[in-house]
């Protein structure tokens, strides 16, 4: 019992570190974008959906180094559930109003939802997911980014007045990044200990505990975008992070670890990814996501905690 409490204490402290320093990296990047006027694509896709997935990447790297790859796999799948149900749900409750989704944005949303849902389903039918699979996922991510960049030509934006100096901003990013890596290493170690003591699988611990921690930058960023009325950017961040997770992050994990992964035993977690994504798509296809829809999304997350494995 004492050992479990110690592990939970370490997990909580490391989780706070991952959440705080992950946000520090994202905030530093936002200030950098404002200061130098990065184009719309850089800010909207790469900055938000990719950088808010930094905690997932650091957990993936730490898991690969410690031989606990299933913690990261669980984190990736769990984060995809958290981003759509919990992050979007809580952010909408704070916004206290329905979200209107335009037809043009709906097309992009459906495309990303489809890809981020189909990739885990396809991997279910692979005998194993190997290093080669990881390389292919990263290549797919690069091709998708290149295609999206070409289809939406960059539009330069005027730099904003940012009083923070460039030196302070880079220090924030570098210091936050370094501490994020250290926090992720401790988080994975604590998660392994919790799995060993409780008898839960590493994937369950990753999906139900670690995923909430690593999704905290998305929660802060999406909630802030909702408050500013930037609904398209908020939803694009939440959904875009899911595609980043199952391509760039999962691909990096497979390539770094050199371990073959079989998702077959974890079909229930993948099914919840599909269920949450399809429910979100159904609501958004009607042109509006209401507060009652939000409660359903939150209920699905509770269902995952109770029945997902």
N, C-alpha and C positions, 0 to 999 in steps of 0.2 A: 504493500500500500504506500509506504514511504517513497519507494522507487518510482511509483506511478505519479505521485504528487510532484516529485522532483522533475520528472520528465514533462509533466503538464506545465510546471512553472517555467522551465527552460523553453518549452514550445511557445508559451505566451510572450515571454520576453523577446524571443527571436522573431515571433510573429509581428510584434510591435515594431521591431527593427526593420523587417521586410516592408511593412506597410508604410512606415515613416520615410525610410530612405528611398523606397520606390517612388513615393510621391515627390521627394526632393529632386530626384533625377528628372521626372516629368515636368515639374515646375520650372526647373532650370532650363530645360529644353524649350518650354513655352516662352520664357523670358528672352531666350536667344532668338526665337522665331520673331517675336515682336520687335526686338531691337534691330534686326537686320532685314526684316520684311521678306521672309521666305514665302514662296508661292503657295497658292491654295492647296495644291495636291500634297506638298510637303507637310503642311500644317495639318490638313484634314485627315490624311491616311497614315503617312509614315510617322508623324509626330505623335498622334493620339493612339491609333490602334496598335502600332508597333511598340512605341515606348512604354505604353501602359502595360504591355506584356513583359516588360523587363524582369519583374519578379518571377514569372513563370520560367523565363530563360535561365535565370540564376539558380532556381531550384532544379531545373533540368541538368545544368552543369554540375551542381553539387551532388545530385542523385547519381549521375554517371560516374563521378569520381569515387563515390562511396559504395558503388555496387547496389544501389537501391532504386533501380530505374522505374519500378512499378509505382513508387511514390509520385514520381514526376508524371507518369502516364495518368494516374488518378487525378493529379492536379490539373493536367491539361483538359481531360474530359469533364472534371468537376467544374473547372473555371468556365467552360462553355455553357454549362447549366446555370451557374451563378450569374454570369454576365447578362443573360437574357431574362431570367426569372427574378433573381434577387436584386441585382444592380438596377435594372430597368424599373422593377416594381417599386423599390424604395425611392428612387429618384422621382418617379411620377407622383408618389404620395406627397413628396415635398413640394412638387410643382403644383399639385392640387387642381389639375385641369387635364382634359383629354388632349391627346396629341393628334393633330391632323397630318396625314402623310400624303404628299402629292404623288401623282402617277409616275412622274419621272424618277423620283427618289425611291418609290416602291419597287421599280424594276431593279435598281442597284441592290436594294435590300434583299429581294428574293434571290438574286444571283449569288450573293455572298452566303445567305442562309443555306441555299442548296449545296454549294460547294463545301461549306464547313460541316454539313450534316452527312453528305455522301462519302466523304473521305473516311470517317470512322467506320461507316457501314462496309465499305469496300475492304478495309483492313481486317474486318471480322472474317472474311473469306480467304485471307492469306494464310497459308500454313504457318508462316512466321513473317514478322516485319523485321528486316535486317538493316545493316548499314547502307546497302544499296537502296533500300526503300527510303531511308532517311535522306540520301542525296537526291533522289527523285522528288521527294516532297519539297526540299529546299529549291530545286530547280523550278518546280511548279510555282512556288511562291514568287520567285524572281520573274518568271514569265508573266504571271498575273499582274504584278506591279508594273512591269513594262507596258503591258497591254492597257491597263487602266490609265497609265500616264499618257499614252498616245491618244486614247479616246477622250481624255479630258485635258486639253492643253493647259500648261501652267499659266496662271495669271499673276503677274507680280503685284504685290500689295505694298503699300507705303509703310515704312518702319514706324512703329509707335514710339512715343517718348517713354523710354525706360530709364529710370534714374540709377538703377543698379549697374555697376560697371561690368565690363566684359570679364575682367579677372575674377570678380566675385561670382559671376554666373558660372564660369568654367570650374571654379573651385567647388561650387555647389554640386555640379554634375559629377565631377571626379570623386569628391569626397562621398557623395551619396552613393555613387556606383560601387566604390570600394567597400563601404560599410554594408551595402546591400548584399554583396557577395558573401561577406563574413556572416551576416545574419542568416542568409539562405543555407549556408553550411550547417550552422547550429540548428536551424529549423528542420532540416532533413534528418540530422542525427536524433533529435528529439522525437520526430515522427516515427523513425525506425524503432526506438525504444517503446513508444506507446503501442505500436503494432505488436511487438513481441510480448508485452505484458498483458495486453487486453485480449489477444488472440484474433484481433481484426487483421484483415489482409492489408498489405502496404498500399494497395490501390484504394481500398476503402478510406484509409486514413488520409491519403492524398486527395481523394475526391470530396470528402466531407469536412475535413479540417483545414488542410493546407490550401485548398482552392479558395476558401473564404478570405484567407490572409492575402494570397497573391492577387486577388481581384480587387483589393482595396483601392489601388490607384484608379481603376476604372470607375469605382463607385464615386470617388471624390470628383473626378473629371466629368463624368456623365451628369452627376447632380449639379455641378457648377454650370454646365452647359444648359441644363434644363432651366435653372434659375435665370439665366441670361436670355432665355427664349430661343436658344439655338438648338431646336429639337432634332433637326436633321443631323447635325454634328454629333449630338449626344447618342442617338441611335446608331449612327454610323460607327462611332467609337466602340460601342458595346458589341455590335455584330461583327465589325471588322476585326476586333481582337480575337474573335472565335476562329476566323480564317487564319490569322497569324499563328494561333496556338497549334492548330492541327497540321500546319505546313512547316513554317519556319521553326517553331519551338520543338514540335515532335520530331521533325527531321534532324534538328541539331542533336537531340537526345539520342536518336538511333545511331547517328554518325559518330558521336563522341564516345558512346558507351561500347559500341561493338557487340552489344548483346542482342540476341534475337528475342522479339516480343510476340506473344500470341494473345490476341484480345478475346478469343473465344470464350474463356471462362468469365469474362466481364461483360457479357452481352446485356445484362440488365442496366448497367451504367450507360452503355451506348444507346439502348432503347430510350432511356430518359433524355439523352441528348436529342434524339429524334423527336420525342414527344413534345419537349419544350420548344424546339425550333419550329415544328409544324404548327403548334398552337399560336406561337408568336406570328408566324406567317399568315395564319388564318385571320387573326385580329387586324394585322396591318393591311391585308388585301382589301379590307372593307373601307379603307381610307381613313380610319380613325382608331386609336387605341384609347379606350375609356378607363375610368378608375375601376369599374367592375371587372374589366379585363385584367387589370393589374392585380386584383385580389386573386384571380384564377391563376395567374403566373406565380404568385407567391405561394399559393396552395400546392402547385406542382413542385415547388422547391421543397416544401415540407414533406410531400410524398416521397421525393427522392431521398431525403434524410432518413425516412422511416423504412422504405422498401428497397432503395437502390443498394446494389452490392457488386 
